[in-house]
Structure formats: structure tokens, C-alpha cells
């Protein structure tokens, strides 16, 4: 260390503390405000702007919201609310509109008289979006006049100005995310559509129109959807369960206010074996649950158990019934509105307000008691489902214990097909789940033995969407995965919870062929992870390998291609656009590559492409997996036809 460096290191004083004021702090540390600067953070900008319009709707001043993805990947959000105030703000000495758009934590949601309850993630607000956009334009229709202001990186280009007269009210915001901050700037239509659908269910009576100007259909019209719900959560549950066989004719639903907390809940029982509870606070998806979910579970268990005991249906049952049994085959959505929510947990999406637990408990207890008394036939069907779940849980526990006992007792407990790595630090280690022995052989020879393990899977694993839990642990390929990973089931948090204390790899990579069978195998594995090892996905441990689709060669020059566009570009470059002047090899299977090629293209950390598996919306993921892997053919056919433009036909 030089003398100058030493002086700087020791001279840690008040002058060393850099004070970031206003929006400069957002640009310096964007992830602190929107989570990350990848695809998730990019879409978070849309949620923040739409949340302002939803707040107007919750306050009773707006019933229509329009969201448009423009050709240049900018976003326009407009509503028919009251319009952001444009009058002079005495304290700030400028228009209230400019204050809202340029000052962090400024807005009506901090004034209890303006919004009793507001959505949005912790009031970061539209000013944060402004700071992270190269351009933003706001137009306000209010008090018979039209006002506008434009911003560049959060800085007003001119004072708020009046530009005309109007008979309507509302706000229109257009923004273009800053490409120098975000690693991705292309919006995904399906991601925005999923969130808009969710918001329509959570806020019945609001019409949300979504349009994508980047993509036109055969009639020259943009891709579009309209989301509107009259039934709210009742329709939400019906949507989630549309590909499942229901046990009762329609969802049980309650909407009430307890202890000053508005509570809306809908639930449905189906013939599946999965528990799906989705919870929201002020439209925020509380993926870690919290007091509202605890209140729901407590009331569900207490009320159903009391009814089952009273009916005498448990008299001959020789095993105890646990809380899990009451939730097998249950789909439920819980939505509460809280004036001052307190969030905790790793991702700040776990509700901590103690008063909410009691409010939900009372609401669910009243709802279920009334339903069970008035519908004895359906009540009996539900209790029978609970008894079957208890028996299956007991069988599953024995099957899990058998797998785990074999692991402990056997000195060679790891699967025979596993080619393990030599490093013992899980943070450094990765395991490839490879389709078939042929590809497994190439992968074993091509890998770096220090940190890369290979587990070949024979054929297609069990479709867990259609199987009882104890059958799953009898499947050889699933047993091999559980054993290789080093995980177990059963923690203090609940019998089915995944215990990851001894997880052996922090990268679990699914590597299948780039054909229809490979896609099916990948979907089967992902379904298993989503249903039984969701914690692996939530912790960011699951990845998909992206092997190349083509090899384009001319003489000694060669180029690997991962997409059709790559292939076209390679032909244009190497063959000067003439396809017959180059040799194009289409890789259908990993086994077609020799070990060196597999390492170079798909396994070398320096050059490979991996796609991390994330859950953007658990509700949408649940609907997708149940549709793709369930019994109902119609919805699956519709999905394939709707997404056929992304499909490849292998000949």
C-alpha cells in the first residue's frame, strides 16, 4: 500500500460519508429500491405506476386502467381517476405534480385522509420509476384542464404547464427504463398480463386493458387482453382450479370486516394432492405468508376438526389428523387490507401485524361453520378427503423415512449412477441432471471433476401432479435425486417441509435434449421441484442448461447457434447469406456432442448460458403446472395453440 493510499484509508471522517440526496440515491443503489436490476426489477417499475392507479380505484375514484407496451419497450399507464394534483405545493414551492414525480416518499398514500389503504411496495412510488427512466412524460386531466411535465432521468425538462381543456379526469404516465442501469430492457407480455389478471381478481369491478404494440396479429391488431372480475376471489380460485376436478360445486367465499380489517377469502377443495394457499396484503403477494395465513390455517383446522369429530367420521381412524391433512387438495386465496402493514421476513413479504391473525381467524371460522351446517353432503366429502389425506400422509412419512434411513445406514449411500465432484463446499458445487446414459457419459467425460457432478436420469420421471405423495418416494429417479442432493423432509416448521441443512449443491442444473421429449422431461422435473422442493427454486438453486441448437461450419470456421436468429446470422456471416455454402448441423440430442463440445458449449462456466428458474407469481405457476401436467386436455390444447408461435417441429 502506498503512502497516499494509507493516508486515505486512515482518514475516515465525516468527509468520507457521501450523502446521496433524492433520486441520486435511487440511481446509485437501484436494487435497494426495486429489488434488482434484472427482469424482475424492470417489471417492478410497471407495478409501481399501476399501483398508483389501483390506489385511486381502492379510494373509489377509478374503474378503468390502460397499460400499453410501446414499440420501443417504453410503458404507458393511464387511468380515469381524479388526476394527480397540479396546484402549488406551499412547502416545496412548486407544483404538487412535480413533487410527487421527483421526491421520494411523497404522495397521497402517506396521508390517511386521502388513502385509507394503499398498495404498492412500501411507498417507493413513481418518483423511483422516474429516477430509473431516461424519459418520463406525465399528462394530467383535472378540473377541466390538461397539464403536462416531461423528465429526463428524474429531472424536469420544464415546469408543469397547462396545455388544454378537458371533460375527463385521470393521469397518464409514459416511461422508458434506463438501459444503462437495467441488464434487460425488453418487457415480457405474459409477466405483465399475469400481474394485471391478479390485480383484476383482487380488486373486483376494475377493468384493466393491456396492449402490446410490439406484436400484431394477422388482422394487424396489437396483442391485447382485458381483465375484469365481478366475483373477485371466488373467480380467482375458479381460475386457479379450472384444470382440476373439484370436490364441491363452487368455491366457499367470505367478504367481511373484522376488528377494522377488511378480509376476503375464497377456497375450493379438489381431487389433487397439493396445498395451494396464496395470500395478499393491499394487493402485495405475501409469498412468505404471515399472520393472515396463520389465522386462516388455525381456523380451518379448528373448525373442520370440530365438525369431523361431531359427525363421528373420525371414530374408526387409528392415526391422528394433522393440520397438513386439512389442506391437501385445497386451493385458497386470502386478501386483507391493512392501513399500516408491517412486513418482515427475508424478502419483506411476510405480514407481521398481530391484529390481522384474529380478524382472519374469526372470518374463516364463521364462514366454514355456516357452510358445513348448511351443506352436509359437501361437508362429508371434505372430511372424507381429509381422512384419506391423513392415511396417505402416514404412508408418505414411512416412504420418506425409508429413503432417508437407507441413506444413513448405507456406507455407499449416494446413487450408483452419480458421478460426484471432489469439492465438499456446496457453494462451489453444481450437479447436472442429464437425460439418458448416452448424454450422461459425454457429460461425465467433459465436466470439471472438481466442482461438477453428473446424475443421469433414465427416461421420464413420475408425473407428481397425478400421484399420491407416498408413490413419489417409491420412484427410482426421484429417490436418486433426493439422495444425491442430500436433502430430507420434516423440520420444526412442518412435516412436509424440506430440510436443506445438508444440501450438497447450490446449483442444480437440468440438462435435457432440445426436442419435445427433452422439454417434457424438463417440465416433469420442474413440476416435482415446484410441488415438493419449492424452497430450492425460491433460494435460486435451480437452473436450466441451454445447449446449442445448431453448429454452422464452413471450412475450419465454425459457430454454435442457440436460436434461429443465431443460425441466420451465422449463415450470413460465414456463408455470405448462402445456406448451401455452409454445413448446418442440427443438434437433437446431447448425446450427439462429444465431451469436448458439451464442455465448450454448455458446461464451461466461462462461456455457457444458464437460465435461472424463478417464481414470478406462485399463483400463475400453480395454474400453469396443473394445466400442463393435469388430466384436463382442453385447457392444455388451448395453451399449446396460443403459444404455437414459440414451438419448434423436430423432423
Secondary structure, DSSP 4 states (H G I P E B T S, - for coil): --HHHHHHHH--SGGGSPPPPTHHHHHHSHHHHHS-SSHHHHHHHHHHHHHHHHHHHHTTS--EEEEEE-TTS-EEEEE-SS----SEETTTTEEHHHHHHHSTT-SGGGSTTT-SS--SSTT--HHHHHHTEEEEEEEEEETTEEEEEEEETTEESS--EEEEE-S--EEEEEEEE-TTT-S--PPPHHHHHHHHHHHHHHSTT-EEEEEEEEEE-TTSPEEEEEE--SSTHHHHHHHHTTTS-BSSSS-EEEEEEETTEEEEEEEEEBSSS--EEEEEETTEE-TT-BHHHHHHHHHHHHHHHHHHHHHTTTTT--S---GGGGGTTEEEEEEEE-TT--EESTTS-EE--HHHHHHHHHHHHHHHHHHHHH-HHHHHHHHHHHHHHHHHHHHHHHHHHHHHHHHHH-TT-S-TT-B--S---TTT-EEEEEESHHHHHHHHHHS-TTTEEEEEE-SPPP-GGGS-HHHHTT-HHHHHHHHHHT-EEEETTEEEEEE-TT---SEEEEE--SSHHHHHHHHHHHHHHHHH-HHHHHTT-EEEE---SEEEEETTEEEEESSHHHHHHHHHHHSTT-GGGSEEEE---GGGS-HHHHIIIII-TTT--EEE---S-HHHHHHHHHHHHSS-HHHHHHHHHHTGGG-----
